[in-house]
Amino acid sequence: MEFTTRKAGKGVIIVEVPLEELDASNAPDFKAGLLPLLEKRTKVVLDLSRLDFVDSSGLGAFLSCLKTMRSQEGMLVFGGVSRNVRNVLELVHMYKLVDYFDTVDEAVVRLAQ
């Protein structure tokens, strides 16, 4: 799986997630493609603008990414979170682990502080 990245200033990197659904069928590829991009990064915004569905496997992939970022004392936030994805994140209390925002710009502002 290929991801597009771009710089957003003050060391923030935006990683665009190219999926509409993150589930058991693609979560392993998602992790395999994303984890190398997170190495040696300290401020990453996952752009979830295209994502409209996530299941437990997708949540597990998100947790792996969070663990990687925390192990290197970095921060990961989600931007462009749709209502459907937000509902799942809130259902499982992900707000205790990761900040997420309606827009990518809001997420960038959070990390640029």
MDAnalysis code that builds the backbone (N, CA, C; Angstrom):
import MDAnalysis as mda
import numpy as np

u = mda.Universe.empty(339, n_residues=113, atom_resindex=np.repeat(np.arange(113), 3), trajectory=True)
u.add_TopologyAttr("name", ["N", "CA", "C"] * 113)
u.add_TopologyAttr("resid", np.arange(1, 114))
u.add_TopologyAttr("resname", ["MET", "GLU", "PHE", "THR", "THR", "ARG", "LYS", "ALA", "GLY", "LYS", "GLY", "VAL", "ILE", "ILE", "VAL", "GLU", "VAL", "PRO", "LEU", "GLU", "GLU", "LEU", "ASP", "ALA", "SER", "ASN", "ALA", "PRO", "ASP", "PHE", "LYS", "ALA", "GLY", "LEU", "LEU", "PRO", "LEU", "LEU", "GLU", "LYS", "ARG", "THR", "LYS", "VAL", "VAL", "LEU", "ASP", "LEU", "SER", "ARG", "LEU", "ASP", "PHE", "VAL", "ASP", "SER", "SER", "GLY", "LEU", "GLY", "ALA", "PHE", "LEU", "SER", "CYS", "LEU", "LYS", "THR", "MET", "ARG", "SER", "GLN", "GLU", "GLY", "MET", "LEU", "VAL", "PHE", "GLY", "GLY", "VAL", "SER", "ARG", "ASN", "VAL", "ARG", "ASN", "VAL", "LEU", "GLU", "LEU", "VAL", "HIS", "MET", "TYR", "LYS", "LEU", "VAL", "ASP", "TYR", "PHE", "ASP", "THR", "VAL", "ASP", "GLU", "ALA", "VAL", "VAL", "ARG", "LEU", "ALA", "GLN"])
u.atoms.positions = np.array([
    [0.843, -1.172, 0.000],
    [0.000, 0.000, 0.000],
    [0.893, 1.242, 0.000],
    [0.541, 2.168, -0.866],
    [1.333, 3.385, -0.982],
    [0.617, 4.555, -0.322],
    [1.391, 5.354, 0.392],
    [0.878, 6.529, 1.067],
    [1.543, 7.766, 0.484],
    [0.802, 8.855, 0.420],
    [1.344, 10.139, 0.004],
    [1.637, 10.935, 1.270],
    [2.814, 11.552, 1.305],
    [3.173, 12.379, 2.452],
    [3.478, 13.792, 1.980],
    [3.281, 14.729, 2.897],
    [3.673, 16.109, 2.626],
    [4.012, 16.794, 3.933],
    [4.872, 17.779, 3.846],
    [5.278, 18.543, 5.021],
    [4.284, 19.659, 5.263],
    [4.075, 19.943, 6.544],
    [3.121, 20.992, 6.905],
    [3.757, 22.046, 7.800],
    [5.070, 22.091, 7.864],
    [5.753, 23.084, 8.668],
    [5.982, 22.635, 10.097],
    [6.975, 23.232, 10.734],
    [7.345, 22.944, 12.123],
    [7.506, 21.453, 12.387],
    [8.042, 20.727, 11.414],
    [8.315, 19.307, 11.589],
    [7.121, 18.384, 11.476],
    [5.978, 18.903, 11.063],
    [4.765, 18.089, 10.943],
    [4.708, 17.445, 9.561],
    [4.449, 16.156, 9.539],
    [4.276, 15.403, 8.300],
    [2.823, 14.931, 8.235],
    [2.193, 15.126, 7.080],
    [0.838, 14.636, 6.854],
    [0.933, 13.389, 5.988],
    [0.310, 12.324, 6.441],
    [0.271, 11.069, 5.685],
    [-1.171, 10.834, 5.267],
    [-1.403, 10.828, 3.966],
    [-2.755, 10.603, 3.446],
    [-3.048, 9.107, 3.379],
    [-4.126, 8.714, 4.015],
    [-4.560, 7.316, 4.004],
    [-5.420, 7.109, 2.759],
    [-4.988, 6.232, 1.837],
    [-5.666, 6.089, 0.538],
    [-6.829, 5.102, 0.533],
    [-7.512, 4.967, 1.647],
    [-8.552, 3.939, 1.763],
    [-9.901, 4.545, 2.106],
    [-10.953, 3.873, 1.660],
    [-12.303, 4.218, 2.096],
    [-12.720, 3.320, 3.260],
    [-12.145, 2.126, 3.315],
    [-12.444, 1.170, 4.385],
    [-11.140, 0.590, 4.907],
    [-11.029, 0.529, 6.235],
    [-9.880, -0.109, 6.878],
    [-10.433, -1.246, 7.721],
    [-10.180, -2.460, 7.230],
    [-10.772, -3.632, 7.873],
    [-9.802, -4.808, 7.807],
    [-10.288, -5.974, 8.155],
    [-9.443, -7.170, 8.208],
    [-8.791, -7.482, 6.860],
    [-9.416, -7.077, 5.772],
    [-8.867, -7.400, 4.459],
    [-7.639, -6.563, 4.092],
    [-7.479, -5.394, 4.697],
    [-6.354, -4.545, 4.302],
    [-5.542, -3.980, 5.474],
    [-5.948, -4.263, 6.712],
    [-5.217, -3.745, 7.872],
    [-3.750, -4.186, 7.900],
    [-3.417, -5.445, 7.573],
    [-1.993, -5.818, 7.571],
    [-1.170, -5.017, 6.550],
    [-1.718, -4.797, 5.363],
    [-1.015, -3.993, 4.360],
    [-0.901, -2.541, 4.804],
    [-1.936, -2.039, 5.448],
    [-1.927, -0.680, 5.985],
    [-0.760, -0.510, 6.957],
    [-0.664, -1.421, 7.922],
    [0.429, -1.350, 8.898],
    [1.785, -1.498, 8.230],
    [1.909, -2.451, 7.339],
    [3.196, -2.697, 6.671],
    [3.656, -1.489, 5.871],
    [2.727, -0.772, 5.279],
    [3.088, 0.408, 4.508],
    [3.308, 1.637, 5.347],
    [2.576, 1.760, 6.441],
    [2.628, 2.977, 7.244],
    [3.742, 2.983, 8.279],
    [3.986, 1.875, 8.933],
    [4.970, 1.866, 10.011],
    [6.356, 2.359, 9.585],
    [6.866, 1.991, 8.403],
    [8.166, 2.548, 8.004],
    [8.140, 4.071, 7.827],
    [6.997, 4.631, 7.460],
    [6.890, 6.085, 7.304],
    [6.930, 6.804, 8.645],
    [6.568, 6.104, 9.700],
    [6.539, 6.714, 11.021],
    [7.895, 6.714, 11.710],
    [8.802, 5.874, 11.225],
    [10.115, 5.774, 11.855],
    [10.825, 7.120, 11.835],
    [11.367, 7.461, 12.994],
    [12.151, 8.693, 13.175],
    [11.346, 9.957, 12.913],
    [10.045, 9.872, 13.000],
    [9.174, 11.048, 12.895],
    [8.701, 11.406, 14.290],
    [8.477, 12.670, 14.531],
    [7.999, 13.076, 15.849],
    [6.607, 13.688, 15.815],
    [6.181, 14.177, 14.655],
    [4.861, 14.811, 14.555],
    [4.198, 14.362, 13.257],
    [3.185, 13.514, 13.386],
    [2.522, 12.952, 12.211],
    [1.011, 13.145, 12.323],
    [0.420, 13.635, 11.235],
    [-1.026, 13.711, 11.096],
    [-1.432, 12.638, 10.096],
    [-2.317, 11.741, 10.509],
    [-2.902, 10.789, 9.562],
    [-4.135, 11.455, 8.973],
    [-4.108, 11.683, 7.678],
    [-5.235, 12.288, 6.981],
    [-6.222, 11.179, 6.632],
    [-7.330, 11.143, 7.366],
    [-8.342, 10.102, 7.192],
    [-9.528, 10.590, 6.368],
    [-9.330, 11.629, 5.588],
    [-10.425, 12.247, 4.831],
    [-11.176, 11.265, 3.943],
    [-10.485, 10.288, 3.386],
    [-11.135, 9.315, 2.491],
    [-11.789, 8.168, 3.254],
    [-11.349, 7.955, 4.482],
    [-11.786, 6.796, 5.255],
    [-13.215, 6.992, 5.766],
    [-14.076, 6.014, 5.475],
    [-15.470, 6.104, 5.904],
    [-15.882, 4.927, 6.788],
    [-15.010, 3.922, 6.903],
    [-15.339, 2.742, 7.703],
    [-14.070, 2.176, 8.307],
    [-14.142, 1.799, 9.577],
    [-13.031, 1.118, 10.239],
    [-13.618, 0.055, 11.160],
    [-12.997, -1.138, 11.153],
    [-13.453, -2.203, 12.051],
    [-12.369, -2.466, 13.096],
    [-12.533, -3.531, 13.857],
    [-11.590, -3.814, 14.944],
    [-10.172, -4.059, 14.437],
    [-10.033, -4.646, 13.272],
    [-8.689, -4.849, 12.708],
    [-8.048, -3.509, 12.368],
    [-8.846, -2.598, 11.840],
    [-8.349, -1.259, 11.550],
    [-7.958, -0.520, 12.815],
    [-8.765, -0.666, 13.855],
    [-8.423, -0.047, 15.140],
    [-7.120, -0.617, 15.682],
    [-6.931, -1.917, 15.513],
    [-5.670, -2.536, 15.929],
    [-4.489, -1.967, 15.176],
    [-4.671, -1.707, 13.889],
    [-3.603, -1.102, 13.089],
    [-3.292, 0.307, 13.596],
    [-4.337, 1.067, 13.926],
    [-4.130, 2.398, 14.500],
    [-3.334, 2.308, 15.803],
    [-3.684, 1.326, 16.641],
    [-2.979, 1.164, 17.916],
    [-1.510, 0.828, 17.709],
    [-1.198, 0.015, 16.702],
    [0.206, -0.295, 16.393],
    [0.968, 0.972, 16.017],
    [0.319, 1.815, 15.240],
    [0.946, 3.075, 14.834],
    [1.176, 3.989, 16.039],
    [0.180, 4.057, 16.918],
    [0.327, 4.866, 18.129],
    [1.461, 4.351, 19.001],
    [1.550, 3.042, 19.130],
    [2.618, 2.440, 19.930],
    [3.988, 2.780, 19.352],
    [4.105, 2.701, 18.036],
    [5.371, 3.042, 17.385],
    [5.751, 4.487, 17.653],
    [4.792, 5.392, 17.493],
    [5.073, 6.816, 17.708],
    [5.445, 7.095, 19.159],
    [4.763, 6.489, 20.075],
    [5.073, 6.719, 21.491],
    [6.430, 6.151, 21.875],
    [6.814, 5.041, 21.264],
    [8.101, 4.437, 21.592],
    [9.271, 5.330, 21.168],
    [9.019, 6.211, 20.212],
    [10.065, 7.136, 19.772],
    [9.746, 8.570, 20.211],
    [8.877, 8.664, 21.232],
    [8.493, 9.942, 21.830],
    [7.917, 10.915, 20.812],
    [7.157, 10.386, 19.872],
    [6.499, 11.205, 18.869],
    [5.017, 11.333, 19.154],
    [4.366, 12.163, 18.354],
    [2.923, 12.371, 18.483],
    [2.240, 12.051, 17.166],
    [1.131, 11.360, 17.263],
    [0.313, 11.020, 16.109],
    [-1.102, 11.502, 16.388],
    [-1.680, 12.237, 15.442],
    [-3.071, 12.663, 15.549],
    [-3.774, 12.335, 14.245],
    [-5.091, 12.272, 14.300],
    [-5.901, 11.981, 13.123],
    [-6.609, 13.256, 12.688],
    [-6.618, 13.504, 11.387],
    [-7.333, 14.651, 10.833],
    [-8.284, 14.207, 9.742],
    [-9.295, 15.005, 9.483],
    [-10.260, 14.671, 8.443],
    [-11.120, 13.482, 8.803],
    [-11.464, 13.365, 10.084],
    [-12.208, 12.201, 10.569],
    [-13.699, 12.358, 10.248],
    [-14.226, 11.392, 9.512],
    [-15.649, 11.407, 9.139],
    [-16.518, 11.071, 10.343],
    [-17.790, 11.341, 10.225],
    [-18.734, 11.038, 11.309],
    [-18.731, 9.541, 11.614],
    [-18.729, 8.695, 10.586],
    [-18.754, 7.237, 10.806],
    [-17.526, 6.770, 11.572],
    [-16.355, 7.244, 11.162],
    [-15.121, 6.841, 11.835],
    [-15.096, 7.419, 13.247],
    [-15.515, 8.664, 13.406],
    [-15.563, 9.291, 14.732],
    [-16.454, 8.477, 15.673],
    [-17.587, 8.006, 15.187],
    [-18.487, 7.210, 16.022],
    [-17.798, 5.955, 16.544],
    [-17.040, 5.298, 15.687],
    [-16.313, 4.089, 16.113],
    [-15.224, 4.457, 17.112],
    [-14.469, 5.505, 16.833],
    [-13.402, 5.927, 17.748],
    [-13.967, 6.275, 19.124],
    [-15.107, 6.936, 19.148],
    [-15.713, 7.302, 20.423],
    [-16.294, 6.090, 21.140],
    [-16.841, 5.161, 20.382],
    [-17.403, 3.947, 20.967],
    [-16.357, 3.173, 21.768],
    [-15.128, 3.133, 21.249],
    [-14.058, 2.371, 21.909],
    [-13.137, 3.259, 22.745],
    [-13.562, 4.500, 22.957],
    [-12.830, 5.446, 23.815],
    [-11.415, 5.746, 23.337],
    [-11.236, 5.811, 22.017],
    [-9.914, 6.134, 21.460],
    [-9.479, 7.557, 21.815],
    [-10.430, 8.418, 22.193],
    [-10.084, 9.787, 22.558],
    [-9.157, 9.818, 23.774],
    [-9.093, 8.725, 24.503],
    [-8.173, 8.634, 25.631],
    [-6.738, 8.403, 25.165],
    [-6.585, 7.947, 23.917],
    [-5.267, 7.583, 23.402],
    [-4.746, 8.505, 22.314],
    [-5.654, 9.091, 21.547],
    [-5.230, 9.874, 20.388],
    [-6.195, 11.044, 20.192],
    [-5.641, 12.180, 19.773],
    [-6.483, 13.318, 19.417],
    [-6.916, 13.169, 17.972],
    [-8.172, 13.502, 17.691],
    [-8.648, 13.466, 16.310],
    [-9.523, 14.678, 16.049],
    [-9.480, 15.111, 14.785],
    [-10.078, 16.377, 14.404],
    [-10.895, 16.230, 13.131],
    [-11.860, 17.143, 12.965],
    [-12.698, 17.138, 11.769],
    [-11.897, 17.437, 10.507],
    [-10.887, 18.295, 10.636],
    [-10.093, 18.677, 9.468],
    [-8.618, 18.391, 9.693],
    [-7.907, 18.261, 8.596],
    [-6.454, 18.060, 8.664],
    [-5.783, 19.329, 9.199],
    [-6.305, 20.490, 8.789],
    [-5.724, 21.750, 9.269],
    [-5.774, 21.868, 10.779],
    [-6.878, 21.461, 11.390],
    [-6.989, 21.500, 12.845],
    [-5.945, 20.583, 13.481],
    [-5.733, 19.421, 12.885],
    [-4.751, 18.464, 13.410],
    [-3.340, 19.035, 13.296],
    [-3.050, 19.687, 12.196],
    [-1.724, 20.300, 12.006],
    [-1.497, 21.380, 13.046],
    [-2.493, 22.209, 13.288],
    [-2.374, 23.264, 14.298],
    [-2.059, 22.644, 15.656],
    [-2.717, 21.547, 15.985],
    [-2.467, 20.873, 17.272],
    [-1.016, 20.436, 17.403],
    [-0.453, 19.888, 16.348],
    [0.924, 19.401, 16.423],
    [1.950, 20.520, 16.290],
    [1.596, 21.600, 15.677],
    [2.539, 22.694, 15.454],
    [2.746, 23.545, 16.706],
    [1.960, 23.283, 17.743],
    [2.064, 24.078, 18.990],
    [3.361, 23.821, 19.706],
])
